[in-house]
Amino acid sequence: MSVASLESRQISPKEGLVAIVDDDSDISMLFADALRGVDGGISVFTFNDSLEALKHFTNNKEKYILVICDLMMPGLNGLDLVKKIKKLSPKTRTMITSGYEIEPGELQNDIKKGIIDRIIQKPISMNGLRQEVKNQINSCQLRINKN
């Protein structure tokens, strides 16, 4: 497989899928390693190419509960990726990460529309990342339980 290919980080096979999409493979692997301890039975996939992530998501959209995506990606950027994901599966939670300063209000419209569920500024502590992922998983489970 090429650099843009996915690497599976199995945590638990039964509950749902989480994707980490970042063109920096060190970041995606660091985030995947941090999520190993998250309760809830998730399987984490890392992608360094947003088009590969979209392809995998499209083929497995009913299993995905969360996509964590870097805002600045070559080709299909993070915002465009999460827009496509929400069209395919509105129930899937999305988190945008960025190492750049995000101006207040810059992505507010996308948050109000429900395209982005959470924005995370990098760097983030691994404990902070785990807590944010737990919050998103809980929100997803609450939404499923309501329906």
NUZA-748218 format. One record per residue: x, y, z of N, C-alpha, C in turn. Coordinates in steps of 0.02 Angstrom, whole numbers, plus 50000, padded with zeros to 5 digits. Example, Ala and Ser with C-alpha at 12.3 -4.5 7.8 and 13.67 -1.06 7.14 Angstrom:
BEGIN
506604971650390506154977550390506604983550390506424988850354506844994750357506455000250394
// end
This chain:
BEGIN
500424994050000500005000050000500445006250000500175011649973500555017849969500515021850033500875027450035500865031750094500155034150108499755034850056499065037250064498595031750087498855025850096498415020350116498235020650189497755016450209497535016550278497895011350318497935012750383498215007850429497705006850483497535000650495497024999050545497344998850614497025001950662497225001550732496624998750769496594992250775496024989050808496034990550882495484993050908495404994050979494904988851005494334988550974493844983450989493404982950927493234977050905492904976450840492154977650839491834978750897491104978150894490694984550889490894990250916490444995950921490415000450859490975003250839490955007850783491645009850760491665013450703492285015450673492415022850686493055024450695493295031350701493855032150651493835037550613494375039050565494755045150589495415044750582495855050450594496165052050526496035058150502496265060150436496735066150445497375065050431497875070350437498435068750389498655073650350499185072350302499865071250336499915072850399500515071450439500435064650472500785059650447500695052750473500895052250546501365056350569501545056150640500965058250684500595063350663500005065650701499465060250701499315057450643498775052550639498945046450682499575044250682499765038450722499765040150797499975046250814499965048450884499245048550910498785051350870498085051650889497795044550896497965040150848497715033250851497955029750914498595030650929498865027550990498515030251052498365036651053498035039751111497335036951120497015034951066496315032551071496265025151088496815021851095496805014751114496445013651181496495018451226496195017551291495485020051298495175022151244494495024751247493995019151254493565019751304493035014751314492515015451259492125010351250491575010751202491675006251142492225002751139492314997951086492345001051017492865004851002492935007950937493525004950900493485005150834494055003350792494275009650757494925011150761495185017350734495565015950669495425019850618495785019550555496125026250544496745026050520497105032150504497175032850428497125039050406497195040650335497635046750328498085046650280498495052450265498265055850200497735053350172497455056050110496695056350118496425062350109495705063250121495275059450071495505058450010495115054649961495085047249979495635044550006495625037650031495145037050090495155042050133494695041950191493975042150168493825046350119493145046850093492925040250061493365037050025493215030649994493045025450048493455024950100493335020150154492685021850190492585028250202491975030350236491355028450195491375029750130490805028250086490635020850088491145016650091491035009450092490815006750160490895010850213490755008650281490345013750321489975018050287489655023850320489185021850377488865016150372488395014150425488755012250490489405010950486489785009050545490155014850578490225020350542490615025950568490225029950620490575031450675490275035850726490635042550731491265042850708491645049050715492195049350663492285055450635492845056850591493205063050619493855062250631494275067750654494715069650595494685075850574495015077750512495395084450520496005084550495496385090750494496065095550443496045101850460495725106850416496115107750352496775108450358497205109850300497495103250273497185100850219497415094650187497515096150113498015092950082498095093750009497515090249973497355092849914496795089849877496135091849908495775086949933495135088149967495285090450038495135096850054495295099250121494805096350173494965097350237494585094450291493855096550292493725102950280493045105450282492635102250226492915101850166492555098650110492435091250124492925088050156492835080950173492265080050222492235083950275491695082950324491015084850295490995089550248490365091150214490115085050176490565081650140490375075650103490155070050150490515069350206490345064250255489645065450284489495071650302488835073250331488275072150280488415073150215487905071750164487765064250160488295060250166488225053050162487925050050226488095053050284487875050450348487815056050399487235059250403487145064850449487255063050522487185056750540487265054650610488005054150631488455053550584489165053050600489415059650628489765059350685490035065250716490685067250681490825073750677491425076150644491795081150689492455080350691492885084950727493415087450678493505094050677494035097150637494605098950683495225097350661495815099450699496215104350657496575108650690496995113350654497575115750697498155116150667498735119050700498765126550688498325129050645498305136150631497755139450673497845145750685497345149550723496705149950681496155147950711495505148350678495155154450706494985159050663494655165250684493965163650713493775167050768493105166050794492595167750739492135163450730491615164450680491785161650612492415159850600492625157450534492235151250513492135146650558491785140450541491095140050576490875145550605490245145550643489645143350601489625145450539489075143550496489035135950487489625132850480489655125650471489475122050536489625125150593489435122250657488675122750665488385128450649487655129450655487275124650610487545123250551487225118550504487315111250525487735110050576487855103250599488365099450557488745103050517489265099850476489865098150520490055102750564490605101750611490305101150680490475095850715490235094950784490715097750835491355098150818491855100650867492475102950829492785108350853493415110650826493935109950881494515107050862495065106150910495675109750884495955113850926496575117350909497175112950927497635111950880498245108250894498765113250918499205111450963499265104850993498725103751047498545097451056498065095451108498395089851148498265089751212498535084351253498165077851234498495072351243498175065951226497585064551273497635066651335497055066051380496475070451355496635076351332496115080751304495795077751243496195074751199495935071451139495475065751159495705061451205495285055851227494615058251255494635063651295494015066251323493545068851269493825072451220493415074951165493095069251126493475063951113493215058251077492665054751118492775053951182492265051051225491625055251223491695061851225491105066251221490725065251155491095064651100490775063751035490435056951030490755051751057490455045151056489815045151098489835048351156489235048951198488675052651162488845058151127488345061851090488045057651034488465053751001488225049350948487755044050976487945041051033487525035851064486865038751089486885044851115486265048151137485795049251079486075051351022485665052550962485355046050938485745040650939485495034050917484945031650964485035032551028484545030351078483885034251072483925040651051483315044651043482885041950986483225039450934482865037050875482655030050887
// end
